Amino acid sequence: MSPSDPPSSTAAHNSASFDFAGAAVLVTGGTSGIGHAIAQGFAASGAEVIVTGTKASAAEYAVDLDGFGYRQVELTDTESVDALVASLSALDVLVNNAGASLPKGLDEWGPEGFAAAVELNLVGPMRLTTASRRLLFASELSGGASVINMSSMTAFRATEIVPGYGSAKAGLVTWTANLARRWSSRSVRVNAIAPGVIDTPMTAPMAAFPELLAGELSHIPMGRLGQSEEVVGTALFLCSSAATYITGATIAVDGGYLAG
């Protein structure tokens, strides 16, 4: 069994299903990893899903984006964000998943790299969410519209190589709580998910550094990396009518990382 394999079982199974038929969902960075898995989860639940990426068209991605709408956007560009919002006719769920560490290869210990990481990973989601407020306020989704901000374990544990990324993700936790309070009267719930070490293209480079991977696994009581699909249920739940009294929360999906 590899570090990323969930345990097998012959025990009885249980499952949950959600119905988002007719809901309009936007997942930024939905072209790979966790974002793509979440987009697939909403689509399988009946939602009309649009994903964003930085390339000109969906055809430029190796991953299968059939069944999704696609929009190109640069979250650090106000005009690009405004154009994205203007292209939407409705919005019930916004998943702020897009982000990256070491943007443009910059050292996050330098002022330019630190600022670039914060601009992309914190200011970008804030820019898109506030630009989308009229669409979210107009949602008729049962339980109201939802915003999901994708935080990270770097918000809670130091990761020395990416101080800007970690600071941005910590800022997302605080901003989630503040926006939840500000928009509570508009029937928009705002929550965050903090994934642990998930087996995605973003974490794949760790495989080349066994000591780094071993160090991360030592923090995880479950002893393995998570899978993108293991984040999906939390996102669907938080946006569903089963979670109408949850707002301002950050949910860790980390295999016990914070307890490790």
C-alpha positions as CSV (number, residue, x, y, z in Angstrom):
1,M,0.0,0.0,0.0
2,S,1.4,3.4,-1.0
3,P,1.1,6.5,1.3
4,S,-1.7,7.8,-0.8
5,D,-3.9,4.7,-0.8
6,P,-7.0,4.7,1.4
7,P,-7.4,1.5,3.4
8,S,-9.4,-1.3,1.7
9,S,-12.4,-2.9,3.5
10,T,-14.9,-5.7,3.1
11,A,-17.2,-4.2,5.7
12,A,-20.7,-2.8,4.9
13,H,-20.7,0.5,3.1
14,N,-22.5,3.7,3.8
15,S,-22.8,6.8,1.6
16,A,-24.4,10.2,1.4
17,S,-25.9,11.8,-1.6
18,F,-26.8,15.5,-2.4
19,D,-29.2,17.1,-4.8
20,F,-28.0,20.3,-6.4
21,A,-30.3,20.0,-9.5
22,G,-30.4,23.3,-11.3
23,A,-27.9,25.1,-9.0
24,A,-25.3,27.3,-10.6
25,V,-21.8,26.5,-9.3
26,L,-18.5,28.2,-10.0
27,V,-15.2,26.4,-9.0
28,T,-12.1,28.4,-9.6
29,G,-9.1,26.2,-10.4
30,G,-11.4,23.4,-11.3
31,T,-9.1,22.0,-13.9
32,S,-7.0,19.8,-11.6
33,G,-6.7,18.3,-8.1
34,I,-9.1,19.2,-5.4
35,G,-10.9,21.8,-7.5
36,H,-11.6,19.3,-10.3
37,A,-12.9,16.7,-7.9
38,I,-15.2,19.2,-6.3
39,A,-16.5,20.3,-9.7
40,Q,-17.2,16.6,-10.6
41,G,-19.0,16.1,-7.3
42,F,-21.3,19.0,-7.9
43,A,-21.9,18.0,-11.5
44,A,-22.8,14.4,-10.4
45,S,-25.3,16.0,-7.9
46,G,-27.1,17.8,-10.8
47,A,-25.5,21.2,-10.7
48,E,-24.5,23.3,-13.7
49,V,-20.8,23.8,-13.1
50,I,-18.4,26.3,-14.5
51,V,-14.7,25.9,-13.8
52,T,-12.0,28.4,-14.3
53,G,-8.4,28.2,-15.4
54,T,-5.6,30.4,-16.7
55,K,-5.4,28.9,-20.2
56,A,-7.4,30.2,-23.1
57,S,-9.6,27.2,-23.5
58,A,-10.6,23.9,-21.8
59,A,-9.1,22.0,-24.7
60,E,-5.6,23.0,-23.6
61,Y,-5.9,20.9,-20.4
62,A,-5.1,17.2,-20.3
63,V,-7.9,16.5,-17.8
64,D,-11.4,15.8,-19.1
65,L,-13.5,19.0,-18.7
66,D,-16.5,17.7,-20.7
67,G,-19.7,18.6,-19.0
68,F,-18.4,21.8,-17.5
69,G,-18.5,25.3,-18.7
70,Y,-15.1,26.9,-18.8
71,R,-13.9,30.5,-18.2
72,Q,-10.4,31.9,-18.4
73,V,-9.5,34.2,-15.5
74,E,-6.5,35.8,-13.8
75,L,-7.5,36.3,-10.2
76,T,-4.9,39.0,-9.8
77,D,-6.4,41.1,-12.6
78,T,-9.5,43.1,-11.7
79,E,-10.6,43.4,-15.3
80,S,-10.4,39.6,-15.8
81,V,-12.4,39.0,-12.7
82,D,-15.0,41.5,-13.7
83,A,-15.3,39.9,-17.1
84,L,-15.8,36.5,-15.5
85,V,-18.6,37.8,-13.3
86,A,-20.2,39.6,-16.2
87,S,-20.4,36.3,-18.1
88,L,-22.5,34.6,-15.4
89,S,-26.3,34.7,-15.4
90,A,-26.7,33.1,-12.0
91,L,-24.5,31.9,-9.1
92,D,-25.6,29.8,-6.1
93,V,-22.3,28.3,-5.0
94,L,-18.8,29.8,-5.3
95,V,-15.8,27.6,-4.5
96,N,-12.6,29.7,-4.2
97,N,-10.2,26.9,-4.9
98,A,-7.6,28.4,-7.3
99,G,-4.3,29.3,-5.8
100,A,-0.6,28.4,-5.9
101,S,2.5,28.6,-3.8
102,L,5.7,30.2,-5.1
103,P,3.8,32.1,-7.8
104,K,5.9,32.7,-10.9
105,G,8.7,30.8,-9.1
106,L,9.3,33.8,-6.8
107,D,11.0,33.3,-3.4
108,E,8.2,34.0,-0.8
109,W,10.8,35.2,1.7
110,G,11.4,38.2,-0.6
111,P,8.9,41.1,-0.4
112,E,7.9,40.6,-4.1
113,G,7.3,36.9,-3.7
114,F,5.4,37.3,-0.4
115,A,3.2,39.9,-1.9
116,A,2.5,37.9,-5.0
117,A,1.5,34.9,-2.9
118,V,-0.9,37.0,-0.8
119,E,-2.3,38.7,-3.9
120,L,-3.1,35.4,-5.6
121,N,-4.3,33.3,-2.6
122,L,-6.1,35.9,-0.5
123,V,-6.8,39.1,-2.4
124,G,-7.9,37.1,-5.5
125,P,-10.6,35.1,-3.7
126,M,-11.7,38.3,-2.0
127,R,-11.9,40.2,-5.3
128,L,-14.0,37.5,-7.0
129,T,-16.3,36.9,-4.1
130,T,-17.2,40.6,-3.5
131,A,-17.6,41.1,-7.3
132,S,-20.1,38.2,-7.3
133,R,-22.2,39.5,-4.4
134,R,-25.2,40.6,-6.4
135,L,-25.5,37.1,-8.0
136,L,-25.1,35.4,-4.7
137,F,-27.6,37.6,-2.9
138,A,-30.1,36.8,-5.7
139,S,-29.7,33.0,-5.2
140,E,-32.9,31.0,-4.6
141,L,-31.0,27.9,-3.5
142,S,-32.6,26.2,-0.5
143,G,-30.8,27.4,2.6
144,G,-29.2,30.3,0.6
145,A,-26.1,30.7,-1.4
146,S,-22.7,29.4,-0.3
147,V,-19.1,30.5,-0.6
148,I,-16.4,27.9,0.1
149,N,-12.9,29.2,0.6
150,M,-10.1,26.7,0.3
151,S,-7.6,27.2,3.1
152,S,-4.7,24.8,4.0
153,M,-2.8,23.2,6.8
154,T,-0.2,26.0,6.2
155,A,-2.7,28.3,7.9
156,F,-2.1,26.4,11.2
157,R,1.4,24.9,10.9
158,A,4.6,26.6,9.8
159,T,5.8,25.5,6.4
160,E,9.1,27.4,6.1
161,I,9.4,27.4,2.3
162,V,6.0,29.2,1.6
163,P,5.5,31.9,4.2
164,G,3.4,34.0,1.9
165,Y,1.1,31.2,0.9
166,G,0.7,30.2,4.5
167,S,-0.1,33.7,5.6
168,A,-2.6,34.0,2.8
169,K,-4.3,30.8,3.8
170,A,-4.4,31.9,7.4
171,G,-5.9,35.2,6.2
172,L,-8.6,33.2,4.4
173,V,-9.7,31.7,7.7
174,T,-10.2,35.1,9.3
175,W,-11.8,36.6,6.2
176,T,-14.2,33.7,6.0
177,A,-15.4,34.4,9.5
178,N,-15.7,38.1,8.8
179,L,-17.6,37.7,5.6
180,A,-19.9,35.1,7.1
181,R,-20.9,37.7,9.7
182,R,-21.2,40.5,7.2
183,W,-23.4,38.5,4.7
184,S,-25.5,36.5,7.2
185,S,-28.4,38.8,6.7
186,R,-28.3,38.3,3.0
187,S,-28.8,34.5,3.2
188,V,-25.2,33.7,2.1
189,R,-23.2,31.3,4.1
190,V,-19.4,31.5,4.0
191,N,-17.2,28.6,5.1
192,A,-13.7,27.3,4.5
193,I,-12.1,23.9,4.1
194,A,-8.5,23.3,5.2
195,P,-7.3,20.2,3.4
196,G,-4.3,18.3,4.8
197,V,-1.6,16.8,2.6
198,I,-3.7,15.7,-0.4
199,D,-2.2,13.7,-3.3
200,T,-2.5,16.2,-6.1
201,P,-0.2,17.7,-8.8
202,M,0.6,20.5,-6.3
203,T,2.0,18.0,-3.7
204,A,3.5,15.5,-6.3
205,P,7.0,17.1,-6.1
206,M,7.3,15.8,-2.5
207,A,7.8,12.3,-3.9
208,A,11.3,13.4,-5.0
209,F,12.2,14.3,-1.4
210,P,11.6,11.1,0.7
211,E,12.6,12.9,3.9
212,L,10.1,15.7,3.3
213,L,7.3,13.2,2.5
214,A,8.2,11.1,5.6
215,G,8.1,14.3,7.8
216,E,4.6,15.2,6.5
217,L,3.3,11.6,7.0
218,S,4.7,11.6,10.6
219,H,2.2,14.4,11.3
220,I,-0.8,12.4,10.0
221,P,-2.3,9.9,12.4
222,M,-4.0,8.1,9.5
223,G,-0.5,7.5,8.1
224,R,-1.3,8.4,4.4
225,L,-1.9,11.2,2.0
226,G,-5.5,12.2,1.4
227,Q,-7.2,11.9,-2.0
228,S,-9.0,14.8,-3.7
229,E,-12.2,12.8,-3.6
230,E,-12.1,12.8,0.2
231,V,-12.5,16.6,0.3
232,V,-15.6,16.6,-2.0
233,G,-18.2,15.4,0.6
234,T,-17.3,18.3,2.9
235,A,-17.8,20.8,0.2
236,L,-21.1,19.4,-0.9
237,F,-22.3,19.1,2.7
238,L,-21.4,22.7,3.6
239,C,-23.3,24.0,0.6
240,S,-26.4,21.9,1.2
241,S,-29.6,22.4,3.1
242,A,-28.1,19.9,5.7
243,A,-25.7,22.7,6.8
244,T,-28.0,25.7,7.0
245,Y,-26.8,26.6,10.6
246,I,-23.1,26.4,9.7
247,T,-21.3,29.6,8.6
248,G,-18.0,31.2,9.4
249,A,-16.5,27.7,10.1
250,T,-13.2,26.2,8.8
251,I,-13.4,22.5,8.5
252,A,-10.1,20.5,8.5
253,V,-10.0,17.5,6.2
254,D,-6.6,16.4,7.1
255,G,-6.5,12.8,8.4
256,G,-5.8,14.1,11.8
257,Y,-2.8,16.3,10.8
258,L,-3.6,19.0,13.3
259,A,-3.7,16.4,16.0
260,G,-0.4,14.8,14.9
